[in-house]
Each structure stands twice: as structure tokens, then as C-alpha cells.
Amino acid sequence: MPHAYQSPQRRSRLTRRGRLVLLFTTLLGLGAAVLVPLLSRTEVPENPRRLLIPEGWRAPQVYAAVDKELHLPAGTAASSVATAGLPLPAEAKGNPEGYLFPATYPVTSKSTPGALLAAMVRTANRQLATKAVAEGARAHGMTPYQTATLASIIEAEADNPADMGKVARVVHNRLARSMPLQMDSTLNYALNRTAVDVKVKDTRIDHPFNTYQRQGLPPTPIDSPGLQAMAAAVAPTPGDWLFFVTVKPGDTRFSATYAEHRKHVAEFNRLRAAAATPTTPAAGKPARAQAGPPHKRPHRV
């Protein structure tokens, strides 16, 4: 059917003013695609806070610090470990103790407990994989996890960083002779305490971390060791020492024989009796008298 005739229609034309309005409207329509990205580029970045994890902290202390910094209920960080996918070695069996590396970590409003803990574990893995630490560990026949465990003992036992190499040597010498380590630090970890006198009854408890009763390294690290402790673990100071005792803060005596060790213990006891109070810990470390037969330990009361 033929179309009905229609008279020609005039083509609509925009006036100059209309063209300006259309252009302005088009630009406004692009606002969602153009203006938002432009605004995002001009946002002021958030200034991150700092979370400091010191050397020698145990995992529960780290969890508490994370919860406090993120303003979360106590126990939140600890409960996140199971789902955080932490890059831990198989030997750890999901326990991050020893791998929450001491350092300063940035914290923002978007930080989560799992992300912070994962950053700590990744940092520990990197430090354990450095050439000096990795090659030194292999030279001693140790895995990275064993290195972290040994370093954690050194971190807890050394009165100051200068003594770390000697403490490491005592541990290595005792391990080589199949001697029990007899370290107060591992026993205190088992008893969930610090800076206390160790009594004879304490050394008799049946516990995997009681290095008075069990030979070798404990089953896991006992704290978060720093890089200096890791370095000492794989490169101990040369020496034949088997004993050491912190006579007073800043004065740790190392001995190759038990007879010599007893003299140092006697000095410890003399100074302690003169003060009439327990020796004051130095730099957050408890005064110690390590690696001697239990009945001769100066911490006994």
C-alpha cells in the first residue's frame, strides 16, 4: 500500500544557545565517568599509624597489641589465625609463635588482624631466607623452623645483644653433646610466666617445653626472635662453653666446666644476698643462671 503523501518537514536546528546547553548537559552526563576518578586522585591519603612489635614478645602479647591498635575486642587477633592463611612452614602446624617478626608495621583504617599477622609472618620468612641466615642454618643442619626456635631461646636468654653469640654457642655445644639444654626460658614458657625464680619442683614437670627433662630443642619457638638472634643462631661465637649465669645486669659469665660455673653461681648468690632482693632484670630480661644441674641452680628458694 503506498504511503500517504506527507509534506516535507523542516529539519530542526539548534540555536547557538541550544548548542551550548547541549554541550554542558553532555559534560554533566560524563560526570559519573570523569569527575569521580578525578576526585579520587585528589583525595588526601590516610596517614598510617605505627604498630611496634618488640623482640622477645610471645604470640599472645602480639595478639593483644593488634587488638588494641585496631580497637577490637580482646581475642579477635588470636581467633583470626585459623582463617588468615598465614604462610607458615609445615613444621609450625598452624602455630605462628616465633614467626610474628618484631618490627614496626603500618596500620590504617582498612587493616585487619589477619593482614597484619600475615605481614609479620612474611617478614619472618624473608629474614630466615636471607643468604647469611639460610646458609648458616644449612651448615648446622637446621631447617628455618629450627633456626627460629633456637633464635627464640637466644632472644629470651641473652642479657644483652653482645651475649647472643655466646648463648648460641652454649646451646650448640649442649646439643652436640646430647646434653639437656636446661633453659629457664623454655620452662617459663611452659608455665606461661616470665622473670621468676625456678624451683626444683618446676624442673620436674612433665611438659614438652621442659628442657631439664627432655633433650633437644623445644617443639616450637618460645617468642618472636629478632634478626640479631637469628644471626647468632647460625653463626655462634667460637668457644667451648657449656654453662652461663648472669651474675648481675650486664655481667653474664660463661664457663666450660661445671667447677668454674659454680664459682660464678656463688658470686651471683653473694650479690643477691647483699642486695637482700632478687636481682633486677636488665632491659626487660630476667636475671638468669643457666645450664647447670638443678640442685645447684642459684634461682632456688
C-alpha positions in Angstrom: 0.0 0.0 0.0 1.5 3.3 -1.0 2.4 5.6 1.8 0.3 8.7 2.1 2.0 11.8 0.9 3.5 13.9 3.6 4.6 17.4 3.1 8.4 17.9 3.7 9.2 18.6 7.4 11.6 21.3 8.4 14.8 20.0 9.9 15.2 21.2 13.4 18.2 23.3 14.1 19.8 24.2 17.3 20.4 27.8 18.1 23.8 28.8 19.4 22.3 29.0 22.9 20.9 25.5 22.4 24.2 24.1 21.3 25.8 25.4 24.5 23.1 23.9 26.6 23.6 20.5 24.9 27.3 20.6 25.3 27.0 21.5 29.0 24.5 18.7 29.5 26.7 16.2 27.8 29.6 17.1 30.1 27.3 16.7 33.1 26.4 13.3 31.8 30.0 12.3 31.7 30.4 13.4 35.3 30.0 9.9 36.7 32.7 8.6 34.5 35.1 11.5 34.5 34.6 13.6 37.6 34.7 10.7 40.1 38.1 9.4 39.0 39.4 13.0 39.0 38.2 13.5 42.6 39.7 10.1 43.7 43.1 11.3 42.5 42.9 14.3 44.7 41.9 12.5 47.9 44.3 13.0 50.7 45.9 9.7 51.5 45.5 8.3 55.0 48.5 8.8 57.3 49.1 5.3 58.7 49.7 4.6 62.4 52.6 2.5 63.6 52.4 -0.8 65.4 55.7 -1.7 67.1 56.3 -5.4 67.9 59.4 -5.7 70.1 61.9 -8.6 70.1 61.1 -11.4 72.5 57.3 -11.0 72.6 55.2 -14.1 72.7 52.3 -14.6 70.4 49.6 -13.7 73.0 51.4 -10.4 73.5 51.4 -9.7 69.8 47.7 -10.6 69.5 46.8 -8.2 72.4 48.8 -5.4 70.7 47.0 -5.9 67.4 43.6 -5.9 69.1 44.4 -2.8 71.0 45.7 -0.9 67.9 42.7 -1.9 65.8 40.3 -1.2 68.6 38.9 -4.7 68.5 37.6 -7.0 71.4 40.3 -9.0 73.1 40.8 -12.3 71.4 40.0 -11.1 67.9 43.5 -11.4 66.5 44.1 -14.8 68.1 40.9 -16.2 66.6 41.8 -14.9 63.2 44.9 -17.1 63.0 42.8 -20.1 61.9 41.4 -18.3 58.8 44.1 -15.8 58.0 46.0 -18.2 55.7 49.4 -17.4 57.3 52.3 -18.6 55.1 53.8 -20.7 57.9 56.1 -23.8 57.3 54.5 -27.2 57.7 56.5 -27.8 60.9 54.6 -25.0 62.6 51.3 -26.9 62.3 49.5 -23.6 62.1 51.1 -22.1 65.2 52.7 -18.7 64.3 54.8 -18.5 67.5 58.3 -17.4 66.5 57.1 -16.1 63.1 55.4 -12.8 64.2 58.6 -10.9 63.4 59.4 -7.9 65.6 59.3 -4.7 63.6 57.2 -1.6 63.0 54.1 -2.2 60.9 51.8 0.4 59.2 48.2 0.4 60.3 45.3 2.1 58.6 41.5 2.1 58.9 41.5 -0.8 56.5 43.9 -3.0 58.4 42.7 -6.3 59.6 44.2 -8.7 62.2 44.7 -11.4 59.6 46.5 -9.0 57.3 48.8 -7.7 60.0 49.7 -11.2 61.2 50.3 -12.3 57.6 52.7 -9.4 57.1 54.6 -10.4 60.2 54.9 -14.0 59.0 56.1 -12.9 55.6 58.7 -10.7 57.1 60.0 -13.6 59.3 60.1 -15.8 56.2 62.2 -13.2 54.4 64.6 -12.8 57.2 65.1 -16.6 57.6 65.7 -16.8 53.9 68.5 -14.2 53.7 71.7 -15.6 52.4 73.6 -15.4 55.7 70.8 -17.0 57.8 69.8 -19.6 55.3 73.4 -20.8 54.5 74.4 -20.7 58.2 71.3 -22.8 59.1 72.2 -25.4 56.5 75.8 -25.5 57.7 74.4 -26.5 61.1 71.9 -29.0 59.6 68.9 -26.9 60.7 65.7 -26.1 59.0 64.4 -22.5 59.0 61.8 -23.5 61.7 64.6 -25.0 63.9 66.5 -21.8 63.4 63.6 -19.7 64.5 63.2 -22.0 67.6 66.9 -21.7 68.5 66.8 -18.0 67.9 63.8 -17.6 70.2 65.8 -19.2 73.1 68.7 -16.9 72.4 66.4 -13.9 72.4 65.0 -14.9 75.8 68.2 -16.0 77.4 70.8 -13.3 76.4 71.1 -10.5 78.9 72.1 -8.2 76.0 72.8 -8.5 72.3 76.5 -8.7 72.8 76.0 -12.1 74.6 73.8 -13.6 71.9 76.6 -15.3 70.1 77.9 -16.9 73.3 74.5 -18.1 74.4 74.1 -19.6 71.0 77.4 -21.4 71.4 76.3 -22.9 74.7 73.1 -24.3 73.1 75.0 -25.7 70.1 77.7 -27.3 72.4 75.0 -28.9 74.5 73.1 -30.2 71.5 76.3 -31.6 70.1 76.9 -33.5 73.4 73.3 -34.7 73.7 73.0 -32.7 76.9 69.7 -31.3 78.0 69.6 -27.5 77.4 68.2 -26.8 81.0 67.0 -23.4 80.0 64.7 -21.4 82.3 63.2 -19.6 79.3 61.6 -22.8 77.9 60.4 -23.8 81.3 58.8 -20.4 81.9 57.1 -20.7 78.5 55.6 -24.0 79.6 54.4 -22.4 82.8 53.2 -19.2 81.0 55.3 -16.8 83.1 58.5 -14.7 82.9 61.1 -13.3 85.2 60.6 -15.7 88.1 62.7 -18.0 90.2 62.8 -21.6 89.0 62.3 -24.1 91.8 63.3 -27.8 91.8 59.7 -28.9 91.6 59.3 -26.8 88.4 62.1 -28.7 86.7 60.2 -32.0 87.3 57.0 -31.1 85.4 56.1 -33.4 82.5 55.9 -30.9 79.6 57.3 -30.8 76.1 59.0 -27.4 76.8 60.8 -28.7 80.0 64.3 -28.8 78.7 65.5 -30.1 82.0 63.8 -33.4 81.4 63.8 -33.5 77.6 66.8 -33.3 75.3 67.0 -31.2 72.1 65.1 -28.1 71.1 61.6 -27.5 72.3 58.8 -28.3 69.8 58.2 -24.7 68.8 59.8 -21.3 69.2 59.0 -19.6 72.6 58.9 -15.9 71.4 59.5 -13.7 68.4 63.2 -13.5 67.8 64.8 -10.6 66.0 67.4 -10.6 63.3 70.4 -10.4 65.8 69.2 -13.6 67.5 68.7 -15.3 64.1 72.2 -14.3 63.1 73.6 -15.6 66.4 71.8 -18.9 66.0 73.5 -19.7 62.7 76.9 -18.0 63.5 77.6 -18.6 67.2 80.7 -17.2 68.8 83.6 -19.8 68.9 84.1 -21.3 72.3 83.8 -24.4 74.4 81.3 -23.0 76.9 78.6 -25.3 78.4 77.3 -23.0 81.2 76.4 -19.4 81.8 75.0 -17.3 84.6 74.0 -13.6 84.6 75.8 -12.6 87.8 74.3 -9.1 87.6 72.7 -7.0 84.8 75.3 -6.6 82.1 77.6 -9.3 83.5 77.0 -12.8 82.2 79.7 -15.3 82.9 80.3 -18.2 80.5 82.1 -21.4 81.7 83.5 -24.5 80.0 83.5 -26.5 83.3 80.9 -27.0 86.0 83.6 -26.2 88.6 84.1 -22.7 87.1 80.3 -22.3 86.7 79.9 -23.0 90.4 82.2 -20.1 91.3 80.2 -17.8 89.2 77.0 -19.0 90.8 78.5 -18.4 94.2 79.2 -14.8 93.1 75.6 -14.5 91.9 74.3 -15.7 95.3 76.6 -13.4 97.2 75.5 -10.3 95.3 71.9 -11.4 95.7 72.2 -11.9 99.4 73.9 -8.5 99.7 71.0 -6.8 98.0 68.5 -8.8 100.0 66.2 -8.7 97.0 66.0 -10.6 93.7 68.3 -9.4 91.0 66.7 -6.7 89.0 66.1 -7.7 85.3 68.1 -5.8 82.8 66.4 -4.3 79.7 63.3 -6.4 80.2 65.3 -9.7 80.6 65.2 -11.7 83.8 68.4 -12.4 85.6 69.4 -16.0 84.9 71.7 -18.7 85.9 71.6 -21.2 83.0 72.7 -24.7 82.2 73.7 -26.3 85.4 72.4 -29.3 87.4 69.1 -28.5 89.0 70.3 -28.8 92.6 72.9 -26.1 92.0 70.7 -23.6 90.4 71.0 -20.2 92.1 67.4 -19.4 91.5 66.3 -22.0 94.0 64.5 -20.7 97.1 
